[in-house]
Amino acid sequence: MITAIVLIKTSVDRIPEIAESIAALDSVSEVFSVTGTYDLIAMVRVARHDDLADVIPGRISKIQGVEGTDTHVAFRTYSQHDLEAAFSIGLDS
């Protein structure tokens, strides 16, 4: 699974509607409304790198009100859940 973090600039008067449209896309797992340079951050998860082109420029960027995107592809994922599982291996409850 490939994860991309997509920073999104939008029309500020339509942030909630744009966020809902992005969140409704199949490969988008979460959309965050944030402060700062960007208005939204979307987490995109796909099976192949080629699929990113279908989702980000092919669908996200075409939503009315999306003004621009900046995409970052994750090399590796770390989470609290993963750490807890790793440390609990072999321990008796």
N, C-alpha and C positions, 0 to 999 in steps of 0.2 A: 504494500500500500504506500503510495506517495502522498505526502502531505504538503500543501502549499498554503502559506499565509498571504492573503491578498489584502493590501491596504488600499482603501477606496475613497476617492474624493467624489462628493455628490452635490447636487443642488440642496442647499441647507434647508429649504422650505419643504422638502419631500423625504427627509431622512427615514422616518418610520415606514413609509410606503415602499421605498427602495429596499430597505433592509428586509422587509417581508417578502418582496419579490425575489431577492437573492437567496434568502433562507429556504424558499420553496424549490430551489433547483436541486436535483437528485444528488449531485456530488458535494453539495455544501452541507457541512455538519453543524456549523454555528456561524452566527453573525453577531458582532459586537458593535454597539454604538459607543464611540470613544471621543475623548477630547484630544486636542492637538492638531497637527497638520492634516490628518485624515479624519474622515467622518465615520467610516465603518471599517471593521476588520472581519474578513470572512476566512473560515477554515475550509479548505477544499481538499477532499481525499479522493484519489483516483487510483486505478490499477496500473496505468502506464503513463509515461511522460507525455506521450502524444495526446492523451485525454485532457491534459491541462489546456491545450489549445482550443479544444472543443468547449470547455467550461468557461475559461476566463475571457479571452477575446471573443469567443464564439457566442457566449450567452450573457455573462455578467456585464461585460462592456457594452452590450447592446440594450441593456435595460434603460429606459428613458430616465434621465436624471443622473446617470453615472457619468462623471466628467473625466475620470482617469483612474488607473490602477497601478500599483507597484507590487510585484509578486516576489515572494521569497520562498524557495523550496527547502524543506527541512532535510538535513542529512540523517539525523537520528532523533528519536523522540525519547525524552525522559519524563517520567511522571511519578508522583508519590505512590500510586498504586503499584507500579513496577518495582519500586524500591522496597515496599513492604513485602511483596511476594518473594523477592530475592532474599531478604533477610529472614524470612520465616521458613525457608527450605530446611528440612531436617530437625526442626524444633518441635518438641512435644508440647501440646497444650495442657 
